[in-house]
Amino acid sequence: MKKIGFIGLGTMGQPMAANLLRKGFTLTVYNRTKEKTAELLRLGAAVAETPADAAKDTDVLITMLSNDTAIRQTFYDPKGIMEGIRPGMTVIDCSTISPHMSKTLQAELADHGVHFLDAPVTGSKPAAVSGTLLFMVGGSEEALNEQRDVFEAMGSRIVHMGPSGSGSYTKLAHNTMVGINALGFIEGMALAAKANVDLTKFYEIVMAGAASSKQAELKGPKILNRDFSTQFSMQLMHKDLRLATQLTDQLQVTAPLLNLAKNVYEMGLSKGVGEQDLSAIVHCYEEWMDKTIESSEQQDLQPEALLTAQDLNIERRRSVRVPMNIRLLLSVYEWEQEGAFSGQNIEGTLYDLSDSGLQVTSTFPLAQDMFIVIHFPQEAELPPITARIIRIFSEGGLFRYGCMLSGLPPYTRIKLEEYIQMKLQETGKKEQI
């Protein structure tokens, strides 16, 4: 029986390694956090002290790591994988990383007589546990066929996508669709929730109709039952979309939905829920509309509570442009590394208000489709308001940003208008004096 090394025992890696043991393979595992090896040790795995030790004397080494940085460190740091490889062995990387990194590893390992396959997976944690993952494999088809028994111990379908890097290209394109589909489902749920529709019945409609999807199947019960335990974390989804965005730049492909989705998941990360399941992005929508999305059993639904056309008209803000000069503080967040943001506050001014949102001026350059958090003066007694920049006007050294407010709760909208009206009245009195 083949000797297998396995590095990376996270949400996906641990059940994948356990299935290899159940199929009778001799397994040596390594994880940076050693506590995660305990269950596999109990099942019969040996535990290596370093990545190099996990690679030594193995026929196949499998890696399942979070990003390019983790791969680079695990392969090239002192006592890393490169110190334990030997000619004739095969390295299978199941991580979702950049195609450039996959191709770099393939070339490097080929120089040492080692086969390399980039073989990311789809199926999330349930499929990893049941051994029904789908592998999308790039690299030599001959090398794939030699290790087909290893793949079949962890998955139910193995698709050869082409030369080295093809698996990584496929996974980024696939997860672009996953991230966008998940947001589409959640936005529909948010709309139904805001209209006080019975969400349990609405979910039945979704699953029986044209809106049905794998994301709706996986994430619907989690959202309705308020279960955000991780199947596939939000921070990993954001990482994949960030890599996909880089890929669209390289390939010169226009992808507006991808960029919007990436920005929305950035909002979720800034709320500190990056380690939860990607379905936790629903917290952003709930904050924007000031309503929880949950099963009808937990809702206090009253038929008469359904929104009427008159209610919607009351919530509309006036469409007249109102010039003003109210000082603001804007929070801007930038992705730094896995699950982490560097943020800064910049000064701005509220230029005007309209039906479509706000216009804010600042000397600080920002980018279109970026999300910002607007902080009004303390006297306004307004919560931080999230906005997306949809237009940019440059006037000398001053930038004017058209900002769309997404799902602003009615009570916040009313309070905002009251505050602006108060400031306009103050300005009028000063002009009379």
N, C-alpha and C positions, 0 to 999 in steps of 0.2 A: 504494500500500500504506500502511496506517496506521502512524503513528509511535507507538511504545510506550515509556513510561518504566517502569522496574521498580526498586523499592526494597525491599531485604531479601533477601540472597543466602545464607541459611542452608541447613539440610538440605533444605528443600522449595523455597525460592526459586530456588536456583541451577539445578536441573534444569528447573524451570518456565520460567525465562528462556531456557535453552538451547533448549527446544522452540519457543519463539517465533522464535528466530533460524533454526532449521531450517525453519520454515514461511514464511520470507522476510520477516518483519516487520522494519522498521527499529527498532533497540532502543538505548536509552540506560539505563545501569544506575547505581545508587548503592548503596554499602554502607558502613556506619560503619567496618568493618575493610576497608581498601582492597585488601588482599592477595586477598580473595575474589573480586575482579573480574577477576583475571588470566586465568582460563580463558575467560570470556565475551568479554574483549577479544580473545583469540586467535581466537575464533569469529566475530568481526566486530562486536561491540557497541561503542558509544561509552561512555566512563566519565565520569560527572558528578562535580563536586567537592562539590556540596551537594544536598540534597533539592529545593531550589527549581530548581536547574539541571536535575535529572531531570524535573521537571514542565513546564518551559518548552518551548513549541513541540511538545508531544505531543498526540496525539488521545486517547490512553488512558494513564492512570497506574495501575499495579498496585502494591499494597503487600502485603508478606508479612512481618509483624513479630511479635515474641514476646508482647506484652501491651499493656494499655491505656497504661501509662507510655511505652513505646516509641512507640506511635502518637501520643500527645499531644505528645511531644517532636519527632517527625519532622514533624508538621503545623504546630506552633505556635512552635517555637523560631526564633530569628533565622536567616534563610536556609532556613527550613523550607518545606514544600510550599505553604502558603498564600501565600507570596510568589511562587510560580511558576505558579499556576493561571490559567486564562483561561476566559471564558464559552464554553459549547459542548462543552468536553471532558468526559470521563467518568473518574471515579476508581473503581477496583475494589479493595476491600480484602478480601484472602483470609486475613487474620489471624483467629485465634480470640480475640475480645475480648468485653467485656460488651455486651449489647444496648443499654444506655444510651449507651455510647460510639458505637456504630454510628448510633443515632438522632441523637445530637448532631452527628456529622460530616455526616450527610445534611442536616440543617437548616442548618448553617453553609454548606455548599457550595452548597445551593440558593439562598441569598441572593446568591451570586456567579455564578449561572447555570451551575453545574457539576452534572452528574448524579453520583449516588453509588450504588453497589451493594455491599452487604455479601455476600460470596461465599466463606465458608470452605469448606474442602475436606476430603475423607476419602480415604484410600488410602495414606497414609504415603509414605516415600521411594520404594519400588519403583514405585508408580503415578505419582509425580511424574517419575521417570526415563522411564518408558514412555509418558507422555502419556495415561494412562488415569484421571486423577483424576475424582472426582465432585464437582461444585460444587452447593452448596445456596445459592440466591441470594435475597436480600431486596432490595426496591426496585421501581422502575418496570419492568414487563414490556416496555414499549416500549424502554427503555434497554438492557435485557438483549438483546432481539432485535437491536438495532443492533450489539452487540458479540459476537454469537454466534460469529463467526469467530475472535475472540480466545480465547474460552473453549475452542472446539473444538481450538485449537492445543495446549492444555495438558491437556484432559480428554476423556473419552469419554461423559460424561453430565452434563447441566446441568438442574437442577430448580428452577423458580421456586417459592419457598415462600410469597410474599406480600409485604406492604409492608415498608418499611425496618425492619430489626431482625430480621426473620423468619429470615434466614440464620443470624444469631448465636444466636437462640433454639434453632434446630434443631441447630446444632453442639454446644451445651452439653448438650442432652438426649442427643444421639448419643454424645458422649464420656463422659458419665456411664455409659452402658452399656458402652462399651469398657473403661473403667478397672475396673469391677466384674467384667466377663467375664474380663479378664486375671488378676485375683486369684483368681477361681474356678478357672481352669485351673491356675494355679501351686499353689494349695492342694491340688488333687487330685494333682498331680505330687509334692508334698511328702509326702502321705500314702502314696503308692505307694513312694516312695524310702525312707521310714522303715521300711516293712515289707519292704524289700529285694526288691521286685518288679522284674523286668527292665523298665527304663524305655523301652527301644526298643520292646519288644512292647506295653507299656502305652500308649505314644503311638499305635501302630497301632490299638489298641482304641478310643481316644478319637476318632480321626479317622474311624473306621468306624461309630461309635455316636452316641447322642443327645447326648453331651457335645461333639461336634464344633462348632467355631466358627471365625470368621475369626482371632480372637486365638490359638486353638490352632494354626491353620495357620501364622500368621506367627511366633509366639513359641516354639513347640515346638522347631524345629530350632536356634534361637538358644540356648535354654537347654541343650539336650542337648549342643551343640557348644561351649558356653562362649563364645559370640560375642555380646558386648554392644555392638557397634558400633551407632550410632544410626539407627533407622528413625523413631522418634518418642520424644523424650527423656522421662525420668522427670520432670524439672522442668516440662516443658510439660504433661504429663498432670496433675501436681499443680496447676498453675496453672488448667487447665480445670476440674478438680473444685472448686477453691476458688471460681471464678466461678459454677459450677453451684450450690454451696452458698449463695452470696449470692442467687442467683435463687430458690431454694426458700424463702428467708426472705421475699423480696419477694412471692412468689406464695402464701405460706402453705401450702406443700406439705411433708408429712412424708416424709423420704427417709433412713431409717436406714442403708441399705446405702451410699448416697453418702457419708455422714459417716464411716462406718467405713473405706471405701476411701480417702478423703482422708487420714485419719489414718495409714493404713498407708504411703501414699506419702510422707508427712512423715517417717516412720521411715527410709525409703530415702534421702531427701534428707539427713537428719542423719548418714548414714553416708558422705556425700561422693561419691555416685555419681549425682548429679542430671543430669549431662551425658551419661550413658550411656543406652542404650535402656531403655524402661520395664520390659523383661523383667529388668533388673538388680535389680528388687525381690526376685527369688529369693534374693539374698544375705541378706535379713532372715530368710526362712524357713530357710535353711541354718544361720544362726547360732542360731535358736531350737531347731532339732532336732539340731544338731551333726552334720550330714551334707550332703554335696554332691549336688546333683541334676545328673546327667550321663548320657550315653549308656551303654548296657550294655557297649560296647566299652572304655570307660574304667573301668568298675566291676569290682571283684574279687568277683563274685557267687558264693556257694556256696548250693546248695539248702537245706542244713541251717541256714543263717543266718536263715531266715525266722522272724519273731517268733511265738512260741507264746502261747497263753492264759496259761500259767504265767508267761512272761516279763512279760506285761502286768500280771499281778497283783502281781508283785514290784515293779514300778515305781510302783504306786499308793501315795500317801502316806496316812498315817493321817487319819481324818476327825474326830478329837476336837479341839475347840478348845483351844488352849494359850495362856493369857494370858502376855504377856511385855512387856519394856520395853527393847528394843534400839535404840540410836540409829542413825539412817540419814542418808545424804545423798541427796536426790532431784534429778535433773537434769530440768528442764522446758524444752522448746524451743517457740518460737513463730515462725511464718512471718513473714518481714520483707519480702523482695522476691524476685525471680526466683532460685531456687536458693539462697537465703540464709536463715539462721536466726539469731535472737537467742536466747541461752540463759541460764539462770541456775540456780544450785544453791540449794536450800532445805533446811532441816533437817526431819527427821521422825523418827518412832518406829515400830518394828515392834510392832504391837498384838497380833496373833495370826496363826496359821497354820492352814490347813485344807485339805481335799481340793480345794476350789475355787480356792485362791490365798492371798493375803495380805490383811491389813488394816493400813493405815498411818495414823498420825495426824500432823497438821501444823496449824499456825496459818495456813498459806498457802492461800488459796482456789483450787481447781482445778476443772476442768469434767469432766462425764461424757463418756466415750469418748476422753478425752485419753490419750495414751501418755506414760509417764514411764520414766526409767531409774533403778533403785534401786542405790545403792552401799552395800555393807555395810562395817563397820570393817575395816581392813587385816588384823587378826588372823584374820578369817574366811577369808581366802584364796579369796574368791568373786569371779567375774567380775561386771561390771555386768549386772543382770537387767532385762529389759524387761517392763513390765506395762501393762495397759489398765484405766483406772478404769471400773468398771461400777456402783458404788453410792456414794452420798455420804450421810453422816450428820453432822448439825451438832449440836454440844453446846456451847452458849455461844460462845466464841471459838475453839473447837477443832473441826477437821474430821476425820472418820474416813472413810477411803477404802477401799472394797472393790476389790481389784485382781486381775484375772485374769492369770495367767502363761501366755503362749502358747508351747507347744512347748519347755518347759524341758528341757534334756538330762538324762537319768537321772543321770549322774555329778554334775551340778550340784545336782540335787534331793537326792541322798544327802548331798553335802557341806553343803548348807543345813541339812538335818535334824540332821546331826552337830554343826554349829556351835550350833544352837538348843538341842540337848540339853546341850551343854557349858555354855551360858549358864544354863540352868535348874538344872543341878547346882551351879553357882557361887552362884546365888541361894539355893538350898536350904541350902548350907553357911553362907552369911551369916546366914540366918534362924535357924539352929541356934545360931550364936554369940550 
